[in-house]
Amino acid sequence: MRPLLLAALLILPAVGRCQEATPMTLAQRIEAVIAATEPLPFPRGDRLPIRAMGLEGVPSEDDAENQRLLRELDARGLALSARWDPADVEGSLAQALRLGRLQKQLGLDIGVDANACMHRFFNGDESTAHVNEAGEPFFDSSFGEQYKMGCPFALRDRYPVITAQFEPFLKAYRDAGLELAFIYLDWEIDGPVEWNGAWAASRACTRCREHLPGLEDFRAFQMALRTLRADMQREVYAAAVKAAFPNALIGNYAEYPGDGYRYWYDYFEVLPEGAPVKTDTRAQYREWPNLFSATGYTFAMPVVYTWYPTFGWYDFEDPDYRWFYNMLLVATNACKSTGGTVPIISWLHWHTTSPPPEPDPAVQQLSEEKYQELIWHMLLRGTDGLMNWCMDAETAKEIQLIQQVYAASLEYRDFLEGGTPIAFEVPTMPAPVVSALQLGERLLVRRTEFGGFEADVVLRRPGRPPVFVPAAPGECRIIEAR
């Protein structure tokens, strides 16, 4: 049955999302992933496992079968995570503890998707609303009618409520002797967010104007909201987890250090008129304050996705470079800005992300080859871990592409674990892309071809002799740098 299931999963449209007549079960997704991947050819050592939103939960009522699936996944460098749900503490906790105990028995890391515990600050209560000149409450509906986004300065009473949603899970894990190794959120459309109509709503709110005398300046507005957002995440989530599990990797989707700009837009984000940007052809990169340290997070989580509008931002004749250029900008920004002490676990998605109902046929899918080259460059620029989001039916293919690079990269685990990234250039036109890790006097380099350039690339190192990097399509090369 596995080959038939896998064949059905790997034949997918280039743009858009397939609609499944019958949703896949977790066990079916795992079997498809196992069939699409091979066991690791080299030891994983301390490298972080690959995680995916499609690999969360307990797949079977039979724990012997669960153990088999956990072993098969671990042999491929993949991990399952549990899900915590405060709307069903008893049920979700029982399943989470069950998975955690199995992972502990097998010597595997225990990971958790705790996103449901963080929702919602803006729960629709009028106490969280904006207040207009007439003293009437109102909400900002520019993020969608289902979201009642209110006043960012009316949320303090919600802090203990949200923290209380984490506490029974943290206590149960601690009481059960289950050491939490990894916990993350996908917390996006909630709390203070400065995009869409939020700025206009705050300017119409008497409470916002009271707290922000400089509200007419978007930079001041953004800094105030981002500071509040960082404080909230630290107080209600990161601090609570650290108190119970001080060694856990703690993070949230899209929270990572940066160079002052964000090079991508999430599906729900619209730039308000008057917000400052940096232009690149038709791309408008937003200013973004670097407040990662204020969140209290212990790992960074950049988002390296094939967002549909990206393709139209640039005029490169090579369609692959339109994707590659932007995605490498995002990954490089995180790697260069984070430094070596905070792990970087990057979200990845290959299928064209969030296309419209009728996508433009001119928007071409990023090729598998260049997507895998991108992942190599991310690893050689300092990415520590890889994480995937996709539609359920895309899971096997998405993970296959990531896992093939991950498995091959373990041949160079000494560089990945002990090397220093020394190449961060992102060519502004199609040209060879070079990334490198330096370990002692040796360099691990990867050169990916764009633009038809045939000569050696000169890799310059501050205060050191330059290194000449010849073409070596599809492979890494170790160069003695003396």
VENNOR-V144075 format. One record per pair of residues at least 6 apart in sequence whose ideal C-beta (glycine too) atoms are under 8 Angstrom apart, sorted by the first residue. I is the first residue (numbers start at 1). J is the second residue. If there is no record, write none. Layout:
i={I/I}
j={J/J}
//
This chain:
i={1/2/2/2/2/3/5/5/5/5/6/6/6/6/9/9/9/9/9/9/9/10/10/10/10/12/12/12/12/12/14/14/14/15/15/15/15/15/15/15/16/16/16/17/17/17/17/18/18/18/20/20/23/24/24/24/24/25/26/26/26/26/26/27/27/27/29/29/29/29/29/30/30/30/30/30/30/32/32/33/33/33/33/33/33/33/33/34/34/34/34/35/36/36/36/36/37/37/37/37/37/37/37/38/38/39/39/40/40/40/40/40/41/41/41/41/42/42/42/42/43/43/44/44/44/45/45/45/46/47/47/47/47/47/47/47/48/48/48/48/48/48/49/49/49/49/49/49/50/50/50/50/50/50/50/50/50/50/50/51/51/51/51/51/51/51/51/51/51/52/52/52/52/52/52/52/52/53/53/53/53/53/53/54/54/54/54/54/54/54/55/55/55/55/55/55/55/56/56/56/56/56/57/57/57/57/57/58/58/58/58/58/59/59/59/59/60/60/63/63/66/66/67/67/67/69/70/70/70/70/70/71/73/73/74/74/76/76/77/77/77/77/78/78/79/79/79/80/80/80/81/81/81/81/82/82/82/82/82/82/82/82/83/83/83/83/83/83/83/84/84/84/84/84/84/84/84/84/84/85/85/85/85/86/86/86/86/87/89/89/93/93/93/96/96/96/97/97/97/97/99/100/100/100/100/101/101/103/103/104/104/104/104/109/109/110/110/110/110/110/110/111/111/111/111/111/112/112/112/112/112/113/113/113/114/114/114/114/114/114/115/115/115/115/116/117/117/117/117/117/118/118/118/118/118/118/118/119/119/120/121/121/121/121/121/121/121/122/122/122/122/122/122/122/122/122/123/123/124/124/126/127/127/128/128/128/128/128/128/129/129/129/129/129/129/129/130/130/130/130/130/130/130/130/130/130/130/130/131/131/131/131/131/131/132/132/132/132/133/133/135/137/138/138/139/139/139/140/140/140/140/140/140/141/141/141/141/142/142/142/142/142/142/143/143/143/143/143/144/144/147/147/149/149/149/149/149/151/151/151/151/152/152/152/152/152/152/152/153/153/153/153/153/154/155/155/155/155/159/159/159/162/162/163/163/163/163/166/166/166/166/167/170/170/170/170/170/171/173/173/173/174/174/179/179/180/180/180/180/181/181/181/182/182/183/183/183/183/183/183/184/184/184/184/184/184/184/185/185/185/185/186/186/186/187/187/187/188/188/188/188/189/191/191/191/192/192/192/192/192/193/193/194/194/194/194/194/194/195/195/195/195/195/196/196/196/196/197/198/198/199/199/199/199/199/200/201/202/202/202/202/202/203/203/203/208/209/211/212/212/212/214/214/215/218/218/218/218/219/219/222/222/222/223/226/226/226/227/227/227/229/230/230/230/230/231/233/233/233/233/233/234/234/234/237/237/238/238/238/238/238/239/241/241/242/242/242/242/248/249/249/249/249/250/250/250/250/251/251/251/251/251/251/252/252/252/253/253/253/254/254/254/254/254/255/255/255/255/255/256/256/256/256/256/256/256/256/257/257/257/257/257/257/257/257/257/258/258/258/258/258/258/259/259/259/259/260/260/260/260/261/261/261/261/261/261/262/262/262/263/263/263/263/263/263/264/264/264/264/264/264/265/265/265/265/266/266/267/267/267/271/271/271/275/275/276/276/277/277/277/277/278/278/278/279/280/280/280/281/281/281/282/282/282/283/283/283/283/290/292/292/298/298/299/299/299/299/299/299/300/300/300/300/300/300/301/301/301/301/301/302/302/302/302/302/302/302/303/303/303/304/304/304/304/304/304/304/304/304/305/305/305/305/305/306/306/306/306/306/306/306/306/306/307/307/308/308/308/308/308/308/308/310/310/310/310/311/311/311/311/311/311/312/312/313/313/314/314/314/314/316/316/316/316/317/318/318/318/319/319/320/320/320/320/321/321/321/323/323/323/324/324/324/324/324/324/324/325/325/325/327/328/328/328/328/328/329/331/331/331/331/331/331/332/332/332/334/334/334/335/335/335/335/335/335/335/336/336/336/336/338/338/340/340/343/343/344/344/344/344/345/345/345/345/345/346/346/346/346/346/347/347/347/348/348/348/348/348/348/348/349/349/349/349/350/350/350/350/350/350/350/351/351/351/351/351/351/352/352/352/352/355/368/369/370/371/372/372/372/373/373/373/375/375/375/375/375/376/376/376/376/376/376/377/377/377/377/378/379/379/379/380/380/380/380/380/380/380/380/380/381/381/381/381/382/386/386/388/388/388/388/390/409/410/412/412/412/414/415/415/415/415/416/418/419/419/419/419/420/420/420/421/421/421/422/422/422/422/422/422/423/423/423/423/423/425/425/426/427/427/427/429/430/430/431/431/431/432/432/432/432/432/432/432/432/433/433/433/434/434/434/434/434/434/435/435/436/436/436/436/436/436/436/437/437/438/438/441/441/441/442/442/442/442/443/443/443/443/443/443/444/444/444/445/445/445/445/445/445/445/446/446/446/447/447/447/447/447/447/449/449/454/456/456/456/456/457/457/458/458/458/458/459/459/459/459/460/461/461/464/465/467/467/469/469/470}
j={31/31/32/34/35/35/28/31/32/35/32/35/36/396/32/36/393/394/395/396/397/36/396/397/400/18/351/393/394/397/352/364/365/308/352/355/359/361/363/365/352/355/359/351/355/391/394/391/393/394/392/393/392/32/392/393/395/59/55/56/57/58/59/59/60/69/54/55/392/395/396/55/59/69/72/73/80/395/396/55/73/76/78/395/396/399/400/69/72/73/76/396/396/397/399/400/76/78/399/400/403/404/407/76/407/75/76/75/76/77/407/410/407/408/410/411/407/410/411/413/410/413/77/410/413/410/413/417/417/77/384/385/410/413/416/417/182/343/345/384/385/386/74/77/78/79/109/385/77/78/79/385/386/387/388/399/402/403/406/78/79/81/111/182/345/385/386/387/388/78/387/388/389/390/395/398/399/113/186/387/388/389/390/388/389/390/392/395/398/399/73/78/79/80/81/395/399/80/81/82/83/113/80/82/83/95/99/66/82/95/98/99/65/66/69/80/66/69/98/102/99/102/102/105/106/80/80/102/103/106/108/106/79/80/106/108/403/407/403/406/407/410/399/403/108/109/111/99/103/111/111/112/113/182/95/96/99/100/110/111/112/113/92/95/96/112/113/115/116/92/93/96/112/113/114/116/117/166/169/91/92/116/117/116/117/165/168/116/168/169/168/169/172/112/169/173/172/173/176/178/110/110/173/176/178/176/178/109/110/110/177/178/179/181/182/173/178/179/180/181/182/180/181/182/183/184/169/180/182/183/184/184/185/186/166/169/183/184/185/237/184/185/186/187/165/162/165/166/169/237/162/165/185/187/190/236/237/187/190/190/128/155/158/162/190/191/232/128/139/147/148/149/150/155/190/191/148/158/139/148/137/154/157/148/150/151/154/155/158/137/138/139/148/150/151/154/137/138/139/140/150/151/201/202/204/205/207/208/137/138/151/205/206/207/138/204/205/206/204/206/206/150/201/204/148/149/150/149/150/196/197/198/201/147/148/149/197/149/196/197/198/201/270/149/189/193/196/268/189/268/189/190/189/190/193/198/201/202/205/207/208/191/192/202/208/224/225/228/207/208/210/211/228/207/191/192/228/232/232/235/236/236/237/235/236/237/240/236/237/240/241/240/180/240/241/244/245/244/180/244/245/244/245/245/247/241/244/245/248/247/248/249/248/249/241/245/248/249/250/251/250/251/252/253/301/345/387/237/251/252/253/252/253/389/233/252/253/253/254/266/268/268/228/229/232/225/226/228/229/232/225/229/218/221/222/225/226/272/268/269/270/271/272/268/269/270/272/272/225/272/218/221/272/274/275/272/208/208/209/212/215/221/209/215/216/215/215/224/220/221/224/220/221/221/272/274/275/276/276/287/275/287/289/289/288/289/291/289/291/294/291/291/292/294/295/294/252/255/295/296/297/294/295/296/250/252/250/295/296/297/298/296/248/250/248/250/296/298/298/298/299/343/345/296/297/298/299/297/298/299/300/301/345/295/297/301/301/303/347/266/301/302/303/347/292/295/297/300/301/292/300/301/302/334/337/338/344/290/292/293/300/334/337/338/339/342/288/290/292/333/334/337/290/333/336/337/287/288/289/290/278/285/286/287/288/333/285/286/288/283/285/326/329/330/333/303/305/307/310/326/330/271/286/307/309/303/307/307/353/354/277/284/286/286/287/286/287/284/285/286/287/284/285/287/285/313/314/428/313/314/315/312/313/314/310/313/314/326/337/300/338/342/343/342/343/344/345/384/385/334/338/342/343/344/345/344/345/346/347/387/330/331/333/334/344/346/347/330/346/347/327/330/331/346/347/348/349/374/378/327/347/348/349/353/323/327/349/350/351/352/353/365/366/353/354/352/353/354/355/356/359/363/322/323/326/327/319/322/323/352/363/364/360/363/322/326/321/322/325/326/322/325/429/430/430/430/450/451/364/366/366/367/370/450/430/450/451/366/370/371/366/370/373/374/433/448/450/426/427/428/374/374/377/378/426/433/426/346/374/377/378/381/383/381/424/426/344/346/383/344/378/381/382/383/421/424/381/382/421/424/344/382/382/420/384/385/382/383/384/385/383/384/385/386/387/378/383/385/386/387/387/388/389/375/386/387/388/389/398/402/388/389/390/398/366/368/371/390/397/398/401/365/390/391/394/397/398/359/363/365/366/363/401/474/448/401/401/404/405/433/446/448/386/401/402/405/406/405/409/435/446/448/476/433/435/446/448/386/405/409/416/421/423/435/436/437/444/445/446/476/421/423/424/435/421/402/406/395/398/399/402/398/416/416/437/444/476/439/437/439/442/444/437/439/437/438/439/444/437/438/439/435/436/437/436/437/438/443/459/461/434/435/436/445/459/433/434/433/433/450/451/451/450/451/450/451/453/447/448/449/450/451/453/457/471/447/448/450/445/446/447/457/459/469/445/446/443/444/445/446/459/467/469/443/444/461/481/480/481/482/478/479/480/481/459/467/478/479/480/481/476/477/478/459/467/469/476/477/478/479/475/476/477/457/469/470/471/472/477/471/473/471/468/469/470/471/468/469/466/467/468/469/466/467/468/469/466/467/481/481/481/479/481/477/479/477}
//
